[in-house]
Each structure stands twice: as structure tokens, then as C-alpha cells.
Amino acid sequence: MDRGTEESNGGTPRSVELPAPTASPIVLAFGVTLLFGGLATTALITAIGAVLSVAGLVGWMRDVFPAQATERVPVVPETIRFTSSRREIERVTTAVPELVRANLPVEFYPISAGVRGGLWGGVAMAVLAAAYGVVTGHGVWYPINLLAAVFFPGMATASTAEIAAFNGPALAAATGIHLFASLLVGVVYGAMSPMLPRRPILLGGLVAPLLWTGLLHSTLAWINPVLASRIDWKWFLLSQIGFGVVAGLVVSSRQRVSTAQPMPFLARAGIEATGLEHRPPEEGTGT
């Protein structure tokens, strides 16, 4: 008999020995997250992350060494019976009789479409950000340096005149952040467009910017309130909408690549009945 089980007289195990539950792994993961998150916020966040990381690592090691902590769990026998009221097996049918199952998505855009859409969307966002700097009188370098404050947290506490001035390292950091984010969002947008509703530009140009702006507004006010107070959120939302609309137009203009069968996503999800069911002709009818 295995040392991890206890059998009753009938041969059914009464209990099994399993690893004891522990919260140390999630404490370690949360601590590492705060540890690196402090690089973009404050040293206090890094200190808290370091303490949690050490506590989680030590606690996890104590659960494993020198012997793994275990607990005995009772076994409750249960008989599972699979029954069905159907007399025949139902199959997912399509317009193509040779296919029984369909792969999703039905069509997708090539990666190049997402890259191009992200780049043009990033250009639109940069133009709107520069327009904000000109309209407010801060200059074109003001929004660029605010974006660089994500990488250089100390810039958020500088004076308005210092933020509005040209800064070479800040320009390089802002360009890298903006380019990486634009390409990433563009590729994701192109990959998800075939699985979204019939108006992807509405979702990517209005719904997604509203959700993203609301999420960033609520979290940034807690992570870096100084930086959050310097951002004009109306212009931020406008720039996000500009990115989504331009990226959506560019991606949607590209040619989609079809998969093996034309089965709509909503039909596969059981939301819509498209009438694509294929039935063999009945005997004697000739149809």
C-alpha cells in the first residue's frame, strides 16, 4: 500500500496524503510584482515588495524543506453515471458537407495589418498630443515629457516650465514607450477583429478607449497622483479615440485570410442560427 493512502477493508482508500495548502507562492508573486512596480512609482512600493518577496520565499521553502508539509484528506466515494435523453448524436453541421467541426476565427488579418494599424494609430495619437500642447500653450514637448515620466518618475514633480522644455533622454524614452505600445495594441486589435461584432471600429474607437481611460484614471491616481494631476484626461481620451479609429480603419482595409470553413463566430457560439445546416437528400425525392 502506498504510504500516502489509507485503505479500508473493502479496498477503497479512506484518505490520501496531499501537499498542505500554503499562501506563500502568491505572497511571493505579489511581492515580486510590487518590487518591479516600484521602479515606476516610489521606493516605498519597492520596499514593501522586497519584504513580501522575502516572506513568501522563506515561507515557501519552510513548507518544502527539510520535508514537505502534507495533510491527510478523507476520500468520499461517489458514483458518477453519464446519461442522455438523446437517441441520436447531434453534430455541428456547416455549409460544407465534408466538415463536422469548424475552426475559429473564420477569418483573420495578417500580422502586418496589425503592425501597420498600430503605427498609423500611434501617429494619430502623437498628432493629437502635440495639438494639445499647442492649444494649451505648453508646447509640443510637454505631452512627450509627461509620457516619459512613466519611465522617469521624478519628471512628474518638476515645474511646468521644465516639463515643457526639450529633454533628449525623455524624448528617447517616450518614443520607445509609444512605439512599443502602439505596435502591441495594433497586433492585438488585428488578431481580435474577426472575433468581435460587426462594428469593430466602434468597439476599438470608442468602447475600448473609454474603458482604458477609466481604468488608467482610477489606478494612476493611486500609483502616481502627481502625474495623474498633470494629465488632461479629456485630451487623453480624445487621443485614445483617434488611435482606435485610425488603427481600425487601417486594419479593416486589409485583406482578410480565410480559414478552412466559413462558419460565423456567433453561429459557433450558439447565439445566431444562420441556416447553414446541411441535410442529405431524402430517398426518392431526388433533391
C-alpha positions as CSV (number, residue, x, y, z in Angstrom):
1,M,0.0,0.0,0.0
2,D,1.2,3.5,-0.8
3,R,2.3,5.4,2.2
4,G,0.1,8.4,1.0
5,T,-3.2,6.4,1.3
6,E,-5.1,4.5,3.9
7,E,-7.3,1.7,2.7
8,S,-10.4,0.4,4.3
9,N,-11.4,-3.3,4.5
10,G,-13.2,-3.0,1.1
11,G,-10.0,-1.7,-0.7
12,T,-11.4,1.8,-1.1
13,P,-8.9,4.4,0.2
14,R,-10.2,6.2,3.3
15,S,-7.9,9.1,2.9
16,V,-5.0,10.4,0.8
17,E,-1.9,12.4,1.7
18,L,-1.7,15.7,-0.3
19,P,0.7,18.7,-0.1
20,A,-0.5,21.1,2.6
21,P,-2.1,24.4,1.3
22,T,0.0,27.5,1.6
23,A,-0.3,31.1,0.6
24,S,3.5,31.6,0.2
25,P,3.6,31.3,-3.6
26,I,1.0,34.1,-4.1
27,V,2.7,36.2,-1.5
28,L,6.0,35.8,-3.4
29,A,4.3,36.6,-6.7
30,F,2.7,39.7,-5.3
31,G,5.9,40.8,-3.7
32,V,7.9,40.5,-7.0
33,T,5.1,42.5,-8.7
34,L,5.4,45.3,-6.2
35,L,9.2,45.0,-6.3
36,F,9.4,45.9,-10.0
37,G,6.3,48.1,-9.9
38,G,8.2,50.4,-7.5
39,L,10.7,51.2,-10.3
40,A,7.9,53.2,-12.0
41,T,6.4,54.6,-8.8
42,T,8.1,55.1,-5.5
43,A,10.8,53.5,-3.3
44,L,8.2,52.6,-0.7
45,I,6.4,50.3,-3.1
46,T,9.8,48.6,-3.8
47,A,10.5,48.2,-0.1
48,I,7.1,46.6,0.5
49,G,7.6,44.3,-2.4
50,A,11.0,43.3,-1.1
51,V,9.6,42.4,2.3
52,L,6.7,40.4,0.8
53,S,9.1,38.6,-1.6
54,V,11.4,37.5,1.2
55,A,8.5,36.5,3.4
56,G,6.9,34.5,0.6
57,L,10.2,32.8,-0.4
58,V,11.1,31.9,3.2
59,G,7.5,30.6,3.9
60,W,7.6,28.5,0.7
61,M,10.9,27.0,1.5
62,R,9.8,26.1,5.0
63,D,6.8,24.3,3.5
64,V,9.2,22.2,1.3
65,F,12.4,21.7,3.3
66,P,13.6,19.6,5.0
67,A,10.4,17.7,4.5
68,Q,7.3,18.7,2.5
69,A,4.4,19.7,4.6
70,T,1.4,17.5,3.9
71,E,-2.1,16.9,5.2
72,R,-4.5,13.9,5.0
73,V,-7.7,14.4,3.1
74,P,-10.6,12.0,3.5
75,V,-11.9,10.3,0.4
76,V,-15.7,10.4,-0.2
77,P,-16.7,7.7,-2.8
78,E,-19.1,8.9,-5.4
79,T,-20.6,7.0,-8.3
80,I,-20.9,9.1,-11.5
81,R,-23.3,8.0,-14.2
82,F,-23.5,9.6,-17.6
83,T,-26.9,9.5,-19.1
84,S,-28.5,11.2,-22.1
85,S,-32.1,11.5,-23.3
86,R,-31.0,11.9,-26.9
87,R,-31.5,9.0,-29.2
88,E,-29.0,10.2,-31.9
89,I,-25.7,12.0,-31.8
90,E,-26.0,15.6,-32.9
91,R,-23.2,17.0,-35.0
92,V,-22.2,20.6,-35.8
93,T,-23.1,21.0,-39.5
94,T,-21.8,23.6,-41.9
95,A,-22.4,24.6,-45.5
96,V,-19.5,22.3,-46.4
97,P,-20.7,18.7,-46.0
98,E,-17.2,17.3,-45.5
99,L,-16.6,19.3,-42.3
100,V,-18.1,18.3,-39.0
101,R,-16.2,20.9,-36.8
102,A,-15.2,24.4,-37.5
103,N,-12.1,26.3,-36.5
104,L,-12.2,29.8,-35.1
105,P,-11.8,32.6,-36.1
106,V,-13.2,32.2,-39.5
107,E,-11.1,34.9,-41.0
108,F,-8.1,36.8,-39.6
109,Y,-5.9,39.7,-40.6
110,P,-2.2,39.2,-41.2
111,I,0.2,40.4,-38.5
112,S,1.4,43.1,-41.0
113,A,-2.1,44.6,-40.9
114,G,-1.9,45.0,-37.1
115,V,1.6,46.4,-37.2
116,R,0.6,48.9,-39.9
117,G,-2.6,49.9,-38.0
118,G,-0.7,50.3,-34.7
119,L,1.9,52.6,-36.4
120,W,-0.7,54.8,-38.1
121,G,-2.7,54.9,-34.9
122,G,0.4,55.9,-33.0
123,V,1.0,58.7,-35.5
124,A,-2.6,59.9,-35.0
125,M,-2.2,59.9,-31.2
126,A,1.1,61.8,-31.4
127,V,-0.5,64.4,-33.6
128,L,-3.4,64.9,-31.2
129,A,-0.9,65.0,-28.2
130,A,1.1,67.7,-30.0
131,A,-2.1,69.6,-30.7
132,Y,-2.9,69.5,-27.1
133,G,0.5,71.1,-26.2
134,V,0.0,73.8,-28.8
135,V,-3.6,74.6,-27.8
136,T,-2.8,74.8,-24.0
137,G,0.3,76.9,-24.6
138,H,2.7,74.4,-23.0
139,G,4.4,73.4,-26.3
140,V,4.9,70.1,-28.1
141,W,7.4,68.8,-25.6
142,Y,5.0,68.9,-22.7
143,P,3.0,65.8,-23.6
144,I,6.2,64.0,-24.6
145,N,7.9,64.6,-21.3
146,L,4.7,63.6,-19.4
147,L,4.8,60.2,-21.2
148,A,8.5,59.9,-20.3
149,A,7.5,60.5,-16.7
150,V,6.3,56.9,-16.7
151,F,10.0,55.9,-17.1
152,F,11.4,58.8,-15.1
153,P,9.0,59.3,-12.2
154,G,10.9,62.4,-11.0
155,M,9.9,64.4,-14.0
156,A,6.3,64.5,-12.8
157,T,7.3,66.6,-9.8
158,A,9.2,69.1,-12.0
159,S,7.8,72.5,-12.8
160,T,5.6,73.2,-15.8
161,A,8.4,75.1,-17.5
162,E,10.9,72.2,-17.0
163,I,8.4,69.7,-18.4
164,A,7.7,72.0,-21.4
165,A,11.4,72.2,-22.3
166,F,13.2,69.9,-24.7
167,N,14.8,66.8,-23.0
168,G,16.8,64.4,-25.1
169,P,16.6,61.3,-22.8
170,A,12.9,62.0,-22.2
171,L,12.3,62.1,-25.9
172,A,14.1,58.8,-26.4
173,A,12.1,57.1,-23.6
174,A,8.8,58.5,-24.7
175,T,9.4,57.4,-28.3
176,G,10.3,53.8,-27.2
177,I,7.2,53.6,-24.9
178,H,4.9,55.0,-27.5
179,L,6.2,52.8,-30.3
180,F,6.1,49.6,-28.3
181,A,2.6,50.3,-27.0
182,S,1.3,51.2,-30.5
183,L,2.7,48.0,-32.1
184,L,1.4,45.8,-29.3
185,V,-2.1,47.2,-29.3
186,G,-2.2,47.2,-33.1
187,V,-1.3,43.5,-33.3
188,V,-3.8,42.6,-30.6
189,Y,-6.5,44.6,-32.4
190,G,-5.8,42.9,-35.7
191,A,-5.9,39.4,-34.1
192,M,-9.2,40.1,-32.3
193,S,-11.1,41.9,-35.0
194,P,-12.5,38.7,-36.7
195,M,-14.0,37.5,-33.4
196,L,-15.6,40.9,-32.5
197,P,-19.0,42.1,-33.5
198,R,-19.8,43.6,-36.9
199,R,-18.6,47.1,-36.0
200,P,-15.0,46.6,-34.8
201,I,-14.2,50.3,-35.3
202,L,-16.9,51.3,-32.9
203,L,-15.5,48.9,-30.3
204,G,-11.9,49.8,-30.9
205,G,-12.5,53.6,-31.4
206,L,-15.0,54.3,-28.6
207,V,-15.7,51.5,-26.2
208,A,-12.1,50.4,-25.7
209,P,-10.7,53.9,-25.2
210,L,-13.5,54.7,-22.6
211,L,-12.7,51.5,-20.7
212,W,-8.9,52.0,-20.9
213,T,-9.1,55.7,-19.9
214,G,-11.3,55.0,-17.0
215,L,-9.1,52.2,-15.7
216,L,-5.9,54.2,-16.1
217,H,-7.5,57.3,-14.5
218,S,-8.5,55.3,-11.4
219,T,-5.3,53.3,-11.0
220,L,-2.8,56.1,-11.8
221,A,-4.4,58.4,-9.2
222,W,-3.4,55.8,-6.6
223,I,0.0,54.8,-8.1
224,N,1.3,58.3,-9.0
225,P,-1.2,61.0,-8.1
226,V,1.2,63.8,-9.1
227,L,1.5,62.5,-12.7
228,A,-2.3,61.9,-12.8
229,S,-3.0,65.5,-11.8
230,R,-0.9,66.8,-14.7
231,I,-2.7,64.8,-17.3
232,D,-5.7,66.4,-19.1
233,W,-7.9,63.4,-19.3
234,K,-10.3,64.8,-21.9
235,W,-7.4,65.2,-24.4
236,F,-6.1,61.8,-23.3
237,L,-9.4,60.2,-24.1
238,L,-9.5,62.0,-27.4
239,S,-6.1,60.7,-28.4
240,Q,-7.1,57.2,-27.5
241,I,-10.2,57.5,-29.7
242,G,-8.0,58.8,-32.5
243,F,-5.7,55.9,-32.2
244,G,-8.5,53.3,-32.2
245,V,-10.4,54.9,-35.1
246,V,-7.3,55.2,-37.3
247,A,-5.9,51.8,-36.4
248,G,-9.3,50.2,-37.0
249,L,-9.6,51.8,-40.4
250,V,-6.2,50.7,-41.5
251,V,-6.6,47.1,-40.2
252,S,-10.1,46.8,-41.7
253,S,-8.9,47.9,-45.1
254,R,-6.5,45.0,-45.3
255,Q,-7.5,41.7,-47.0
256,R,-8.5,39.0,-44.5
257,V,-7.1,35.5,-44.7
258,S,-9.9,32.9,-44.6
259,T,-9.6,29.7,-42.6
260,A,-10.8,26.3,-43.7
261,Q,-14.5,26.9,-43.5
262,P,-17.0,29.9,-43.5
263,M,-18.6,29.4,-40.1
264,P,-19.6,32.7,-38.3
265,F,-18.4,33.1,-34.7
266,L,-21.9,33.9,-33.4
267,A,-23.2,30.7,-35.0
268,R,-20.5,28.6,-33.4
269,A,-21.3,30.2,-30.0
270,G,-25.0,29.3,-30.4
271,I,-26.1,32.9,-30.4
272,E,-27.4,33.1,-34.0
273,A,-28.9,30.4,-36.3
274,T,-27.7,31.1,-39.9
275,G,-29.5,28.3,-41.7
276,L,-26.2,26.8,-42.8
277,E,-27.2,23.3,-41.7
278,H,-26.6,20.7,-44.4
279,R,-29.0,17.8,-44.7
280,P,-28.6,14.9,-47.1
281,P,-31.3,14.5,-49.7
282,E,-34.2,12.2,-48.8
283,E,-34.6,8.9,-50.7
284,G,-36.9,9.0,-53.6
285,T,-37.1,12.8,-53.8
286,G,-34.1,13.4,-56.0
287,T,-33.3,16.6,-54.1
